Amino acid sequence: MTGHEDIALVDLLDRLLAGGVVLAGDITLRIADVDLVRIDLKALISSVNDAVPSPWRQESS
């Protein structure tokens, strides 16, 4: 047994959002060993509920 478990995409997203996910990456466009463009990417993906409130203020109407 390898311990491999099949999981549906919806279940995977539910597990990831329950704990949160941090994505980070770098993209560099280079020609002849000269860096022309560099992009740093960072993203935090998480669910929001009563235990983890939204960081944005709620507007009252």
mmCIF file of the N, C-alpha and C atoms, coordinates in Angstrom:
data_MODEL
# 
_entry.id   MODEL 
# 
loop_
_atom_site.group_PDB 
_atom_site.id 
_atom_site.type_symbol 
_atom_site.label_atom_id 
_atom_site.label_alt_id 
_atom_site.label_comp_id 
_atom_site.label_asym_id 
_atom_site.label_entity_id 
_atom_site.label_seq_id 
_atom_site.pdbx_PDB_ins_code 
_atom_site.Cartn_x 
_atom_site.Cartn_y 
_atom_site.Cartn_z 
_atom_site.occupancy 
_atom_site.B_iso_or_equiv 
_atom_site.pdbx_formal_charge 
_atom_site.auth_seq_id 
_atom_site.auth_comp_id 
_atom_site.auth_asym_id 
_atom_site.auth_atom_id 
_atom_site.pdbx_PDB_model_num 
ATOM 1   N N  . MET A 1 1  ? 0.839   -1.180 0.000   1.00 0.00 ? 1  MET A N  1 
ATOM 2   C CA . MET A 1 1  ? 0.000   0.000  0.000   1.00 0.00 ? 1  MET A CA 1 
ATOM 3   C C  . MET A 1 1  ? 0.887   1.247  0.000   1.00 0.00 ? 1  MET A C  1 
ATOM 4   N N  . THR A 1 2  ? 0.543   2.163  -0.865  1.00 0.00 ? 2  THR A N  1 
ATOM 5   C CA . THR A 1 2  ? 1.310   3.411  -0.945  1.00 0.00 ? 2  THR A CA 1 
ATOM 6   C C  . THR A 1 2  ? 0.675   4.519  -0.128  1.00 0.00 ? 2  THR A C  1 
ATOM 7   N N  . GLY A 1 3  ? -0.546  4.307  0.357   1.00 0.00 ? 3  GLY A N  1 
ATOM 8   C CA . GLY A 1 3  ? -1.217  5.342  1.127   1.00 0.00 ? 3  GLY A CA 1 
ATOM 9   C C  . GLY A 1 3  ? -1.819  6.416  0.236   1.00 0.00 ? 3  GLY A C  1 
ATOM 10  N N  . HIS A 1 4  ? -1.909  6.140  -1.073  1.00 0.00 ? 4  HIS A N  1 
ATOM 11  C CA . HIS A 1 4  ? -2.471  7.099  -2.031  1.00 0.00 ? 4  HIS A CA 1 
ATOM 12  C C  . HIS A 1 4  ? -3.986  7.129  -1.895  1.00 0.00 ? 4  HIS A C  1 
ATOM 13  N N  . GLU A 1 5  ? -4.551  8.323  -1.816  1.00 0.00 ? 5  GLU A N  1 
ATOM 14  C CA . GLU A 1 5  ? -5.998  8.471  -1.666  1.00 0.00 ? 5  GLU A CA 1 
ATOM 15  C C  . GLU A 1 5  ? -6.518  9.368  -2.778  1.00 0.00 ? 5  GLU A C  1 
ATOM 16  N N  . ASP A 1 6  ? -7.557  8.906  -3.490  1.00 0.00 ? 6  ASP A N  1 
ATOM 17  C CA . ASP A 1 6  ? -8.190  9.739  -4.507  1.00 0.00 ? 6  ASP A CA 1 
ATOM 18  C C  . ASP A 1 6  ? -9.067  10.771 -3.807  1.00 0.00 ? 6  ASP A C  1 
ATOM 19  N N  . ILE A 1 7  ? -9.026  12.010 -4.300  1.00 0.00 ? 7  ILE A N  1 
ATOM 20  C CA . ILE A 1 7  ? -9.806  13.071 -3.692  1.00 0.00 ? 7  ILE A CA 1 
ATOM 21  C C  . ILE A 1 7  ? -10.402 13.934 -4.805  1.00 0.00 ? 7  ILE A C  1 
ATOM 22  N N  . ALA A 1 8  ? -11.643 14.344 -4.624  1.00 0.00 ? 8  ALA A N  1 
ATOM 23  C CA . ALA A 1 8  ? -12.318 15.186 -5.609  1.00 0.00 ? 8  ALA A CA 1 
ATOM 24  C C  . ALA A 1 8  ? -11.772 16.612 -5.524  1.00 0.00 ? 8  ALA A C  1 
ATOM 25  N N  . LEU A 1 9  ? -11.834 17.331 -6.621  1.00 0.00 ? 9  LEU A N  1 
ATOM 26  C CA . LEU A 1 9  ? -11.326 18.701 -6.673  1.00 0.00 ? 9  LEU A CA 1 
ATOM 27  C C  . LEU A 1 9  ? -12.051 19.592 -5.667  1.00 0.00 ? 9  LEU A C  1 
ATOM 28  N N  . VAL A 1 10 ? -13.344 19.402 -5.511  1.00 0.00 ? 10 VAL A N  1 
ATOM 29  C CA . VAL A 1 10 ? -14.113 20.207 -4.557  1.00 0.00 ? 10 VAL A CA 1 
ATOM 30  C C  . VAL A 1 10 ? -13.617 19.957 -3.140  1.00 0.00 ? 10 VAL A C  1 
ATOM 31  N N  . ASP A 1 11 ? -13.347 18.706 -2.790  1.00 0.00 ? 11 ASP A N  1 
ATOM 32  C CA . ASP A 1 11 ? -12.837 18.382 -1.461  1.00 0.00 ? 11 ASP A CA 1 
ATOM 33  C C  . ASP A 1 11 ? -11.451 18.970 -1.246  1.00 0.00 ? 11 ASP A C  1 
ATOM 34  N N  . LEU A 1 12 ? -10.613 18.926 -2.276  1.00 0.00 ? 12 LEU A N  1 
ATOM 35  C CA . LEU A 1 12 ? -9.275  19.508 -2.173  1.00 0.00 ? 12 LEU A CA 1 
ATOM 36  C C  . LEU A 1 12 ? -9.351  21.008 -1.931  1.00 0.00 ? 12 LEU A C  1 
ATOM 37  N N  . LEU A 1 13 ? -10.199 21.714 -2.682  1.00 0.00 ? 13 LEU A N  1 
ATOM 38  C CA . LEU A 1 13 ? -10.361 23.153 -2.484  1.00 0.00 ? 13 LEU A CA 1 
ATOM 39  C C  . LEU A 1 13 ? -10.905 23.459 -1.094  1.00 0.00 ? 13 LEU A C  1 
ATOM 40  N N  . ASP A 1 14 ? -11.832 22.654 -0.614  1.00 0.00 ? 14 ASP A N  1 
ATOM 41  C CA . ASP A 1 14 ? -12.380 22.853 0.730   1.00 0.00 ? 14 ASP A CA 1 
ATOM 42  C C  . ASP A 1 14 ? -11.288 22.718 1.786   1.00 0.00 ? 14 ASP A C  1 
ATOM 43  N N  . ARG A 1 15 ? -10.444 21.718 1.665   1.00 0.00 ? 15 ARG A N  1 
ATOM 44  C CA . ARG A 1 15 ? -9.344  21.527 2.621   1.00 0.00 ? 15 ARG A CA 1 
ATOM 45  C C  . ARG A 1 15 ? -8.332  22.667 2.557   1.00 0.00 ? 15 ARG A C  1 
ATOM 46  N N  . LEU A 1 16 ? -8.008  23.114 1.337   1.00 0.00 ? 16 LEU A N  1 
ATOM 47  C CA . LEU A 1 16 ? -7.039  24.201 1.192   1.00 0.00 ? 16 LEU A CA 1 
ATOM 48  C C  . LEU A 1 16 ? -7.572  25.512 1.756   1.00 0.00 ? 16 LEU A C  1 
ATOM 49  N N  . LEU A 1 17 ? -8.825  25.829 1.454   1.00 0.00 ? 17 LEU A N  1 
ATOM 50  C CA . LEU A 1 17 ? -9.400  27.083 1.935   1.00 0.00 ? 17 LEU A CA 1 
ATOM 51  C C  . LEU A 1 17 ? -9.637  27.074 3.434   1.00 0.00 ? 17 LEU A C  1 
ATOM 52  N N  . ALA A 1 18 ? -9.875  25.906 4.013   1.00 0.00 ? 18 ALA A N  1 
ATOM 53  C CA . ALA A 1 18 ? -10.079 25.812 5.458   1.00 0.00 ? 18 ALA A CA 1 
ATOM 54  C C  . ALA A 1 18 ? -8.820  26.226 6.210   1.00 0.00 ? 18 ALA A C  1 
ATOM 55  N N  . GLY A 1 19 ? -7.648  25.871 5.686   1.00 0.00 ? 19 GLY A N  1 
ATOM 56  C CA . GLY A 1 19 ? -6.399  26.210 6.359   1.00 0.00 ? 19 GLY A CA 1 
ATOM 57  C C  . GLY A 1 19 ? -5.703  27.409 5.758   1.00 0.00 ? 19 GLY A C  1 
ATOM 58  N N  . GLY A 1 20 ? -5.999  27.719 4.505   1.00 0.00 ? 20 GLY A N  1 
ATOM 59  C CA . GLY A 1 20 ? -5.340  28.835 3.824   1.00 0.00 ? 20 GLY A CA 1 
ATOM 60  C C  . GLY A 1 20 ? -4.169  28.346 2.998   1.00 0.00 ? 20 GLY A C  1 
ATOM 61  N N  . VAL A 1 21 ? -3.872  29.092 1.951   1.00 0.00 ? 21 VAL A N  1 
ATOM 62  C CA . VAL A 1 21 ? -2.790  28.736 1.040   1.00 0.00 ? 21 VAL A CA 1 
ATOM 63  C C  . VAL A 1 21 ? -2.004  30.005 0.721   1.00 0.00 ? 21 VAL A C  1 
ATOM 64  N N  . VAL A 1 22 ? -0.694  29.896 0.694   1.00 0.00 ? 22 VAL A N  1 
ATOM 65  C CA . VAL A 1 22 ? 0.166   31.001 0.278   1.00 0.00 ? 22 VAL A CA 1 
ATOM 66  C C  . VAL A 1 22 ? 0.878   30.578 -0.997  1.00 0.00 ? 22 VAL A C  1 
ATOM 67  N N  . LEU A 1 23 ? 0.748   31.383 -2.046  1.00 0.00 ? 23 LEU A N  1 
ATOM 68  C CA . LEU A 1 23 ? 1.417   31.134 -3.316  1.00 0.00 ? 23 LEU A CA 1 
ATOM 69  C C  . LEU A 1 23 ? 2.467   32.214 -3.534  1.00 0.00 ? 23 LEU A C  1 
ATOM 70  N N  . ALA A 1 24 ? 3.643   31.817 -3.993  1.00 0.00 ? 24 ALA A N  1 
ATOM 71  C CA . ALA A 1 24 ? 4.703   32.784 -4.274  1.00 0.00 ? 24 ALA A CA 1 
ATOM 72  C C  . ALA A 1 24 ? 5.480   32.317 -5.493  1.00 0.00 ? 24 ALA A C  1 
ATOM 73  N N  . GLY A 1 25 ? 5.952   33.282 -6.281  1.00 0.00 ? 25 GLY A N  1 
ATOM 74  C CA . GLY A 1 25 ? 6.724   32.926 -7.461  1.00 0.00 ? 25 GLY A CA 1 
ATOM 75  C C  . GLY A 1 25 ? 7.435   34.135 -8.043  1.00 0.00 ? 25 GLY A C  1 
ATOM 76  N N  . ASP A 1 26 ? 8.411   33.871 -8.874  1.00 0.00 ? 26 ASP A N  1 
ATOM 77  C CA . ASP A 1 26 ? 9.179   34.914 -9.548  1.00 0.00 ? 26 ASP A CA 1 
ATOM 78  C C  . ASP A 1 26 ? 9.184   34.630 -11.037 1.00 0.00 ? 26 ASP A C  1 
ATOM 79  N N  . ILE A 1 27 ? 9.017   35.677 -11.845 1.00 0.00 ? 27 ILE A N  1 
ATOM 80  C CA . ILE A 1 27 ? 9.123   35.564 -13.294 1.00 0.00 ? 27 ILE A CA 1 
ATOM 81  C C  . ILE A 1 27 ? 10.151  36.595 -13.750 1.00 0.00 ? 27 ILE A C  1 
ATOM 82  N N  . THR A 1 28 ? 11.129  36.151 -14.537 1.00 0.00 ? 28 THR A N  1 
ATOM 83  C CA . THR A 1 28 ? 12.149  37.053 -15.050 1.00 0.00 ? 28 THR A CA 1 
ATOM 84  C C  . THR A 1 28 ? 12.263  36.885 -16.556 1.00 0.00 ? 28 THR A C  1 
ATOM 85  N N  . LEU A 1 29 ? 12.145  38.003 -17.276 1.00 0.00 ? 29 LEU A N  1 
ATOM 86  C CA . LEU A 1 29 ? 12.346  38.008 -18.722 1.00 0.00 ? 29 LEU A CA 1 
ATOM 87  C C  . LEU A 1 29 ? 13.769  38.478 -18.975 1.00 0.00 ? 29 LEU A C  1 
ATOM 88  N N  . ARG A 1 30 ? 14.575  37.611 -19.596 1.00 0.00 ? 30 ARG A N  1 
ATOM 89  C CA . ARG A 1 30 ? 16.003  37.873 -19.752 1.00 0.00 ? 30 ARG A CA 1 
ATOM 90  C C  . ARG A 1 30 ? 16.402  37.637 -21.209 1.00 0.00 ? 30 ARG A C  1 
ATOM 91  N N  . ILE A 1 31 ? 17.181  38.550 -21.756 1.00 0.00 ? 31 ILE A N  1 
ATOM 92  C CA . ILE A 1 31 ? 17.747  38.399 -23.098 1.00 0.00 ? 31 ILE A CA 1 
ATOM 93  C C  . ILE A 1 31 ? 19.250  38.659 -23.004 1.00 0.00 ? 31 ILE A C  1 
ATOM 94  N N  . ALA A 1 32 ? 20.039  37.707 -23.498 1.00 0.00 ? 32 ALA A N  1 
ATOM 95  C CA . ALA A 1 32 ? 21.504  37.807 -23.502 1.00 0.00 ? 32 ALA A CA 1 
ATOM 96  C C  . ALA A 1 32 ? 22.044  38.127 -22.109 1.00 0.00 ? 32 ALA A C  1 
ATOM 97  N N  . ASP A 1 33 ? 21.551  37.390 -21.094 1.00 0.00 ? 33 ASP A N  1 
ATOM 98  C CA . ASP A 1 33 ? 21.974  37.553 -19.695 1.00 0.00 ? 33 ASP A CA 1 
ATOM 99  C C  . ASP A 1 33 ? 21.728  38.950 -19.139 1.00 0.00 ? 33 ASP A C  1 
ATOM 100 N N  . VAL A 1 34 ? 20.759  39.660 -19.701 1.00 0.00 ? 34 VAL A N  1 
ATOM 101 C CA . VAL A 1 34 ? 20.359  40.969 -19.184 1.00 0.00 ? 34 VAL A CA 1 
ATOM 102 C C  . VAL A 1 34 ? 18.899  40.864 -18.753 1.00 0.00 ? 34 VAL A C  1 
ATOM 103 N N  . ASP A 1 35 ? 18.649  41.100 -17.464 1.00 0.00 ? 35 ASP A N  1 
ATOM 104 C CA . ASP A 1 35 ? 17.277  41.052 -16.961 1.00 0.00 ? 35 ASP A CA 1 
ATOM 105 C C  . ASP A 1 35 ? 16.519  42.274 -17.457 1.00 0.00 ? 35 ASP A C  1 
ATOM 106 N N  . LEU A 1 36 ? 15.439  42.030 -18.202 1.00 0.00 ? 36 LEU A N  1 
ATOM 107 C CA . LEU A 1 36 ? 14.630  43.135 -18.721 1.00 0.00 ? 36 LEU A CA 1 
ATOM 108 C C  . LEU A 1 36 ? 13.412  43.400 -17.839 1.00 0.00 ? 36 LEU A C  1 
ATOM 109 N N  . VAL A 1 37 ? 12.749  42.340 -17.402 1.00 0.00 ? 37 VAL A N  1 
ATOM 110 C CA . VAL A 1 37 ? 11.549  42.471 -16.576 1.00 0.00 ? 37 VAL A CA 1 
ATOM 111 C C  . VAL A 1 37 ? 11.599  41.415 -15.487 1.00 0.00 ? 37 VAL A C  1 
ATOM 112 N N  . ARG A 1 38 ? 11.294  41.835 -14.259 1.00 0.00 ? 38 ARG A N  1 
ATOM 113 C CA . ARG A 1 38 ? 11.204  40.882 -13.153 1.00 0.00 ? 38 ARG A CA 1 
ATOM 114 C C  . ARG A 1 38 ? 9.904   41.143 -12.410 1.00 0.00 ? 38 ARG A C  1 
ATOM 115 N N  . ILE A 1 39 ? 9.140   40.078 -12.181 1.00 0.00 ? 39 ILE A N  1 
ATOM 116 C CA . ILE A 1 39 ? 7.861   40.173 -11.487 1.00 0.00 ? 39 ILE A CA 1 
ATOM 117 C C  . ILE A 1 39 ? 7.889   39.212 -10.306 1.00 0.00 ? 39 ILE A C  1 
ATOM 118 N N  . ASP A 1 40 ? 7.593   39.729 -9.119  1.00 0.00 ? 40 ASP A N  1 
ATOM 119 C CA . ASP A 1 40 ? 7.450   38.907 -7.917  1.00 0.00 ? 40 ASP A CA 1 
ATOM 120 C C  . ASP A 1 40 ? 5.965   38.766 -7.630  1.00 0.00 ? 40 ASP A C  1 
ATOM 121 N N  . LEU A 1 41 ? 5.507   37.528 -7.516  1.00 0.00 ? 41 LEU A N  1 
ATOM 122 C CA . LEU A 1 41 ? 4.091   37.263 -7.280  1.00 0.00 ? 41 LEU A CA 1 
ATOM 123 C C  . LEU A 1 41 ? 3.903   36.660 -5.891  1.00 0.00 ? 41 LEU A C  1 
ATOM 124 N N  . LYS A 1 42 ? 2.944   37.200 -5.146  1.00 0.00 ? 42 LYS A N  1 
ATOM 125 C CA . LYS A 1 42 ? 2.610   36.648 -3.836  1.00 0.00 ? 42 LYS A CA 1 
ATOM 126 C C  . LYS A 1 42 ? 1.103   36.732 -3.664  1.00 0.00 ? 42 LYS A C  1 
ATOM 127 N N  . ALA A 1 43 ? 0.488   35.654 -3.198  1.00 0.00 ? 43 ALA A N  1 
ATOM 128 C CA . ALA A 1 43 ? -0.960  35.643 -2.985  1.00 0.00 ? 43 ALA A CA 1 
ATOM 129 C C  . ALA A 1 43 ? -1.292  34.813 -1.758  1.00 0.00 ? 43 ALA A C  1 
ATOM 130 N N  . LEU A 1 44 ? -2.270  35.258 -1.014  1.00 0.00 ? 44 LEU A N  1 
ATOM 131 C CA . LEU A 1 44 ? -2.797  34.525 0.134   1.00 0.00 ? 44 LEU A CA 1 
ATOM 132 C C  . LEU A 1 44 ? -4.256  34.206 -0.169  1.00 0.00 ? 44 LEU A C  1 
ATOM 133 N N  . ILE A 1 45 ? -4.605  32.930 -0.124  1.00 0.00 ? 45 ILE A N  1 
ATOM 134 C CA . ILE A 1 45 ? -5.974  32.496 -0.398  1.00 0.00 ? 45 ILE A CA 1 
ATOM 135 C C  . ILE A 1 45 ? -6.492  31.825 0.869   1.00 0.00 ? 45 ILE A C  1 
ATOM 136 N N  . SER A 1 46 ? -7.606  32.330 1.375   1.00 0.00 ? 46 SER A N  1 
ATOM 137 C CA . SER A 1 46 ? -8.165  31.781 2.604   1.00 0.00 ? 46 SER A CA 1 
ATOM 138 C C  . SER A 1 46 ? -9.666  32.029 2.629   1.00 0.00 ? 46 SER A C  1 
ATOM 139 N N  . SER A 1 47 ? -10.378 31.224 3.386   1.00 0.00 ? 47 SER A N  1 
ATOM 140 C CA . SER A 1 47 ? -11.807 31.450 3.559   1.00 0.00 ? 47 SER A CA 1 
ATOM 141 C C  . SER A 1 47 ? -12.009 32.481 4.673   1.00 0.00 ? 47 SER A C  1 
ATOM 142 N N  . VAL A 1 48 ? -13.174 33.099 4.683   1.00 0.00 ? 48 VAL A N  1 
ATOM 143 C CA . VAL A 1 48 ? -13.514 34.082 5.703   1.00 0.00 ? 48 VAL A CA 1 
ATOM 144 C C  . VAL A 1 48 ? -14.791 33.613 6.386   1.00 0.00 ? 48 VAL A C  1 
ATOM 145 N N  . ASN A 1 49 ? -14.757 33.564 7.708   1.00 0.00 ? 49 ASN A N  1 
ATOM 146 C CA . ASN A 1 49 ? -15.943 33.195 8.480   1.00 0.00 ? 49 ASN A CA 1 
ATOM 147 C C  . ASN A 1 49 ? -15.905 33.942 9.805   1.00 0.00 ? 49 ASN A C  1 
ATOM 148 N N  . ASP A 1 50 ? -16.754 33.567 10.757  1.00 0.00 ? 50 ASP A N  1 
ATOM 149 C CA . ASP A 1 50 ? -16.792 34.264 12.042  1.00 0.00 ? 50 ASP A CA 1 
ATOM 150 C C  . ASP A 1 50 ? -15.480 34.131 12.804  1.00 0.00 ? 50 ASP A C  1 
ATOM 151 N N  . ALA A 1 51 ? -14.813 32.989 12.694  1.00 0.00 ? 51 ALA A N  1 
ATOM 152 C CA . ALA A 1 51 ? -13.548 32.773 13.402  1.00 0.00 ? 51 ALA A CA 1 
ATOM 153 C C  . ALA A 1 51 ? -12.409 33.553 12.742  1.00 0.00 ? 51 ALA A C  1 
ATOM 154 N N  . VAL A 1 52 ? -12.504 33.756 11.422  1.00 0.00 ? 52 VAL A N  1 
ATOM 155 C CA . VAL A 1 52 ? -11.496 34.499 10.676  1.00 0.00 ? 52 VAL A CA 1 
ATOM 156 C C  . VAL A 1 52 ? -12.228 35.626 9.945   1.00 0.00 ? 52 VAL A C  1 
ATOM 157 N N  . PRO A 1 53 ? -12.366 36.783 10.576  1.00 0.00 ? 53 PRO A N  1 
ATOM 158 C CA . PRO A 1 53 ? -13.149 37.849 9.947   1.00 0.00 ? 53 PRO A CA 1 
ATOM 159 C C  . PRO A 1 53 ? -12.446 38.443 8.720   1.00 0.00 ? 53 PRO A C  1 
ATOM 160 N N  . SER A 1 54 ? -13.230 39.104 7.897   1.00 0.00 ? 54 SER A N  1 
ATOM 161 C CA . SER A 1 54 ? -12.706 39.756 6.703   1.00 0.00 ? 54 SER A CA 1 
ATOM 162 C C  . SER A 1 54 ? -11.795 40.923 7.104   1.00 0.00 ? 54 SER A C  1 
ATOM 163 N N  . PRO A 1 55 ? -10.667 41.112 6.407   1.00 0.00 ? 55 PRO A N  1 
ATOM 164 C CA . PRO A 1 55 ? -9.792  42.247 6.732   1.00 0.00 ? 55 PRO A CA 1 
ATOM 165 C C  . PRO A 1 55 ? -10.351 43.574 6.244   1.00 0.00 ? 55 PRO A C  1 
ATOM 166 N N  . TRP A 1 56 ? -11.396 43.535 5.402   1.00 0.00 ? 56 TRP A N  1 
ATOM 167 C CA . TRP A 1 56 ? -11.997 44.760 4.878   1.00 0.00 ? 56 TRP A CA 1 
ATOM 168 C C  . TRP A 1 56 ? -13.203 45.133 5.712   1.00 0.00 ? 56 TRP A C  1 
ATOM 169 N N  . ARG A 1 57 ? -13.361 46.406 5.937   1.00 0.00 ? 57 ARG A N  1 
ATOM 170 C CA . ARG A 1 57 ? -14.468 46.919 6.721   1.00 0.00 ? 57 ARG A CA 1 
ATOM 171 C C  . ARG A 1 57 ? -15.784 46.708 5.991   1.00 0.00 ? 57 ARG A C  1 
ATOM 172 N N  . GLN A 1 58 ? -16.818 46.317 6.703   1.00 0.00 ? 58 GLN A N  1 
ATOM 173 C CA . GLN A 1 58 ? -18.140 46.145 6.113   1.00 0.00 ? 58 GLN A CA 1 
ATOM 174 C C  . GLN A 1 58 ? -18.848 47.483 6.137   1.00 0.00 ? 58 GLN A C  1 
ATOM 175 N N  . GLU A 1 59 ? -19.373 47.901 4.993   1.00 0.00 ? 59 GLU A N  1 
ATOM 176 C CA . GLU A 1 59 ? -20.114 49.154 4.889   1.00 0.00 ? 59 GLU A CA 1 
ATOM 177 C C  . GLU A 1 59 ? -21.540 48.930 5.360   1.00 0.00 ? 59 GLU A C  1 
ATOM 178 N N  . SER A 1 60 ? -22.021 49.772 6.254   1.00 0.00 ? 60 SER A N  1 
ATOM 179 C CA . SER A 1 60 ? -23.414 49.688 6.721   1.00 0.00 ? 60 SER A CA 1 
ATOM 180 C C  . SER A 1 60 ? -24.276 50.570 5.842   1.00 0.00 ? 60 SER A C  1 
ATOM 181 N N  . SER A 1 61 ? -25.490 50.078 5.530   1.00 0.00 ? 61 SER A N  1 
ATOM 182 C CA . SER A 1 61 ? -26.389 50.893 4.706   1.00 0.00 ? 61 SER A CA 1 
ATOM 183 C C  . SER A 1 61 ? -27.474 51.528 5.528   1.00 0.00 ? 61 SER A C  1 
# 
